Each structure stands twice: as structure tokens, then as C-alpha cells.
Amino acid sequence: GDLKEGLRTSWTAQQIDHLLINYESEWYADEELSKWNEIDSLYEQEKQQKKEIIEQELNKLGLTLPYQRDFALKKLNEAHEHIKTNWQLEKEKRIKPSLWWKEVAEAQTANSNQTPLNANTPILSNLSMDGRAWFIHPVGIMDYFPKNRILFQKGDKHEIIREINIRLAGFGGNVPTDEFTERTENMIKQFQRDYMNVEETGFVDIEVVKAIDNFSNEYDLPKNEWNKKTSSDSEQMFCPCGKCDGFGKNRHNNMYYNEKLKKEATHRYEYPGIHRSLLFALKAVIFY
């Protein structure tokens, strides 16, 4: 309860993100599934809470006859039994078969003195016998690293770089690839200079990542931009042709202006939507 309450407040939630917690893994449990069986009692509590709510509503409606009240409570009991049955199946058929931690921990102890058969044989990790391990928040933990640590720079290749190329499309222009090119470097320099007001480095560190997220939220597109407007409205993104749903229908696919060349440059099909690069470019237009 205290943890849930803490997550509702931004500053305490941020502190919780940075916690390193030593806790029993969800992939470990004893043979009786003791920690999972504790959930059984929560279903009983929930049933009692719903029963009280139903009785209050029946009182408001003036339904005092026993058969009327019994019918409503009978339905509650049936739903409760159905949920409990599914939960028991969940424990037996899904949770229990997935408890691999203990088996692996015992195997590593038995094989700890054995020499690997070859260099490609993986070495087992030192899993604890009690199933406890350290858990971290994958994003929050990044704040523990130095602020100037380079995450990506020119020459790198990663899916995250593709997202950066998309989100900074309006700061100099680029294509949505997973490569950190000179164009990417120039976009980041322009973003650092114009939006962040910091020294231009051209590489991505944690501060650049945070700033890109802030930029996306700060210059979010108004919801009414997606509404169909008149053809005279220069800000509308909805196609006013009346022949499509507003963003094309992928018509003219496999049709070319020049059948001999068959290059993408001569391909005239309609894309069925707006690429995110264009939307982020529009955010940059709003910023400037």
C-alpha cells in the first residue's frame, strides 16, 4: 500500500525508480507455491468488498425482497468461483512449469567443478539457491552513470538510433535508419544548440535522451490537428480529397511511371499513413 501511494507522487516515484532491490525471483518458489497461494485470500477480500457494494446499490433501488437480493449475490458467487478456478489453473498450468530457477541453481552447483566441453559451452551464472536476486529499473539506473557518458556516436548502429533519427527529423532532416551518420551528428548539434542551449557535441548522452523526450512531450501535436477540416485550412493533416479515409489507401501499388527503370523514385503508390518523421518534423516547425 505504501509503495503504491509513493508511485502516485512524481518525486517519490522517481526515487523508487532508482532503488536496487534484493528480492525473490518470480521464477522461483517452493513446492507448495506458498507465495502465490497468498493471493487466494485477496480474492475473498475482493468478493466481500463487491458484496458490500451490491448490497448498498440494492438498498438504493429499494430492492428488499429476499429473492431479489439472493439472485444478485448468487451471480456474484458464481463469478467469484469462476475466477478462483481460473486462478488455480493459472498456478498449476502456467506458473508451476515456469519455475526454472531452483533447477538451474542446483545444476550449476553439481557442475561447478566440471570443465566445459569446448569454448562454446556457456558458463552457468551463480544463481542463489534461495531464489533471491538484485533487481534494477532499466531506465532509472541510467542516472547512476556519468552524465557525459557517450551512449551513441557517429558510426554506431542501433534501433534506438532509428528512433533518434525519426524524432529529430525536423532539426536538419534525415532518413529513419538505424545508422548514426554525419546527418545524425549534425541534427544532434542543431538540437543541442537550438533546443537544449548547450555546447554542441554531436553525440548522444543521457542528457540528450532526456531532452528528446521532453521535446516530444512539450511540442505534442494538438488533437484537433487530426480532425477533418476545410480545404482552406493550411494546418490540417487530413486529406480533403473525399476519396480516401484521410491518409491514403495504398492505391497504384506495383504501378510505375517507367516500367523499364522500376525505381522507387518513379513509384507513385500512396502510402497508407503519415510517417512519424513527418509528424516530428511538424513538431520542430511548431518549436521554431
N, C-alpha and C positions, 0 to 999 in steps of 0.2 A: 504494500500500500504506500509506504513512504517513497519507494523508488518510482512508482507510477506518478505520485504527486510531484516529485522532483523533475520528472521529464516534462511536465506541463509548463515549467518556468524555463525560459530560454537560457539564462545564465547558469542555472544548476544543471540543465540538460547538457550544456557544453562541458561542464566539469565531469559529468558522468561519462561522456564520450571518451575522456582521456584516462579513465580508470583501467588498470591492469588487474584482472580478476582471476584468482585461482579457484576453479570450481570443477565439480564433477561433470565429465563429458556426457552429452546426451546419447552417445554411442556406448555408454557403459551403464550397467545396472546389475543388481543381484538377481538370483534365480527367481525370487518371488515378485520381482518388479515393484519393490516397495515404494520407490519414489513416484512411480506412475500410478500406483494404487491410491495414493493420497488425493488424486484428482477425483476419485469416486465420490468422496464426501462433498465436493464442490457442486456436483450435480444435485445432491439432496438439498443443499442450501439454495441453489437456484430454483428448484421446484417449490420450496417453501415461499421464496420471495414472489414468484409468479402467482402462487395460490392466494397470497395476501392481496396482490394487485387485482386479481379476478374477483375476489370477494368484495373489494371496495367498489369495483365497477358494477357488480350485480346490485349492491346496495343503492348506488346512484340511480340505477334504472328501475329500482323498486321491485326487483325480482326476488321475492322472499319464499316462494313455494319450494319445498324440498326437491321435487323432481327437476325443477329448472336449475337449481344450484348444483344438484348432483350430476346433471348432464354435462355442465361446463367443467366441473372438476374431474369428471371421468375422462374427458378429452385431454385434459392436462396430464393425467396419469398415463394415458396411452402414449402420448408424445414423449413423456419422460422415460418410459420403459423402452421405447424405440431408440432413443438417444443412448441410453445406458447399454443396450445390446450392441449398438454400433461401436461404442467405445471399447467394450470387451473384445470385439473382433479386431479393432484397431491395435490393441495391445498384443494380441496373440498372433495376428497375421502380418503386421507391419513393423511394430516396434521391436518385438522379441527377435525376429530374424535379422534385424539390422544392428544388433548389439555385438559388434565385432571387436571392440576394444580389449576385452578380457582375453579373448582367444589369441590376439596378436601379441599382447603383453606376455602371456605365458610362453608363446612360441619363441619370442626373442630371448627370453631367459634361458630356454632349453638350448638355443642355438648360439648363445653368446660366445662360446669358446670354439665354434666351428669356423674353419677358414672358408671363405667364399669359393665357389667352384670356378668362377672366372671373373674377370674385371667388370663384366656387365651385370653381375648379380647384385641387386640392390642391398644396401645395408639397412637392417631394421632400425627404426628410431627407438630411443629409450622411453617407451611409454610406461607410465606409472602403473603399478599393479592395482591401485585403488581408483583408477579412472580419472584422477584429477589432472588438470592441465591449466596453463595460463591462456586467458582469452583477452584479445585486444580489439578495439574498434579500428577497422582497416583504414578509415579516413581520419578519425580523430588522432590516431597515433602519429600521423604525418607531422603534426605540430611539434613533436619531440625532436625532429631533425632540424639542423641549422636552416634558418630562413633563406640563406643564399645557396642552398644545395641545388645543383642543376639536375632537374628531372629529365628534360629533353633539350636537345640542341641540334644544330644543322647536321644532317647525315643520319639521324635516328629514324627508325621506322616502327610505328606502333598504332594500334587502333585509337588510342587516346589522342594521338596527333591528328587523326582524321577529324575528330570532334573539334579540336582546336582550329583546324583549317576551316571548318564549317562556321564556327561561332565568330571567328574574326574575319569573315569574308568581306565585311564592309570596311575594313581597315587596310585598303590597298588592293584587295582582290586576290583570290586564289581558287584552286580547284579542290574538291573534297577527297583528297587522297590520304593515305596513312604515312606519307613521307614528309619529313622535315626538310624542306627545300629552302633555297635562298628567298623565295617568295614568302614562305612561312616566317623566316627570320625578319624580313622587312615588315610584315604585318605586325609581329610582336613588338618591334621597335616603335612603330607608329602608335600601337595600342598603349605602350608604356609612356610614350611622350604625351599623347593627347588625352587619354582617359585616366591613367594612373598618376601622371605627373611625377614620374621617377626617372632615374637615369636609364638610358636605352642600352640594354644588354643583348637583346635578340635571342635569349634563351628562356626556357620555361622553368621557373622555380615555384615554390608553394604559393608565393605572393601573387604571381601571375595567374595561377589556377584559381585562387580565391577571387581575384579581380574579374576574371572572365565570368564566373558565376554571378558576381554582383552586377556586372554589366547586363547580363541576360535578364536578371530579375528587375533591375532598375528601369530598363527600357523595354519592358514587355509590351507586346502589341495590344492595343485596345481591342476588347472583344467585338466592338461594333465594326471593326475593320473586316470581319468575316461575313457580315451581313450583305445581302444583295442590295445594291444602291442604284441610283440612276446612272446612266452612261456619262452624264456630265460631271459626276463626282470624280475628281482626279485621284482621290485617295483610296478608292475601292479596289479590292483584290479579287472580287467576284466577277467572272467573265459575264458580260451582259448580252452575249450573242443569242441566248434563248434556245440554243440547240444542244447544249451540254449541261451538266449539273453544276457548272460554275468553274470547274478546273480541268476541263478537257475529258475526252472519252477514249484516248489512245487510238484515235482513228488514223487511217492511212498507214497502219503498220505494215512493214515489208514492201512499201511503195517508195520509189526513188525518182528523183528528177533525172538522174543519169544512170541508166541500168548498167552501163559498161563500167563506170567507176565504182559505184556502190560504196561510197564513202559516207561516214557518219555526217560529214558536213552537208551532204545533199539529202539526208534522210529527213523527211518532213512530217514524221508522225507526231501526234500530240501526246505529250506526257500527261498521265492521269492525275497529276498533282503538282504542287509547288515545292521545289526542293528547299530544304531547310536553309541552305546557303543564302538563298534569296531573301528569306524571312529575316535572317540575322543581318544581312546587308541593309535591309529596311530599318532595323533597329539602330544601325550605325548612322543612317541618314537622319533618324529622329534625334540621335545624340548630337550630331554636328549642327 
